[in-house]
Amino acid sequence: MARHEDRAEHDAARTEVLERCGYRVLRFDNEVVLADPGGVAEAIGAALRLRA
């Protein structure tokens, strides 16, 4: 299994590539998604409204 540091580096590199392609990346921990799906949905909605 990948170490946290390795995963963080991989995520950062992937985010950089996606952002260069014009995407905005939002990341949520699994625990947050499971504990507060409504809050996650609100955060996604807020991010979409910022782009409109």
Buried (B, 14 or more C-beta within 10 A) or exposed (E): EEEEEEEEEEEEEEBEEEEEEEEEEEEBEEEEEEEEEEEBEEBEEEEEEEEE
